[in-house]
């Protein structure tokens, strides 16, 4: 049996290796940001299905007429009503967290200024 040896130029080989790397990068990116149905949580799948049924995208047992999806925003719209009380609670929680963070930063700045004034040098390892 005779073996055929194919010689390839080094530039072509580097280009081929870069293409393979690009293909692997694209595959991993797709897997990271677009999970399959088997990889998603049951609660997420259930909410998507229920939301699709409530908006008429999925016809229950062929009883309703399926509305065509015209854009991605209408597909991603929440199926539940907007709760203003819950929104206000979230805004308040964010404001409280921002206030605590500002207080922490002021404390750290005062501590740093006190250490600088007293001549204490703290070395972080």
Secondary structure, 3 states (H helix, E strand, C coil): CCCCCCCCCHHHHHHHHHHHHHHHHHHHHHHHHCCCHHHCCHHHHHHHHHHHHHCCCCCHHHCCCCCCCCCHHHHHCCCCCCCHHHHHHHHHHHHHHHHHHHHHHHHHHHHHHHHHHHCCCCCCC
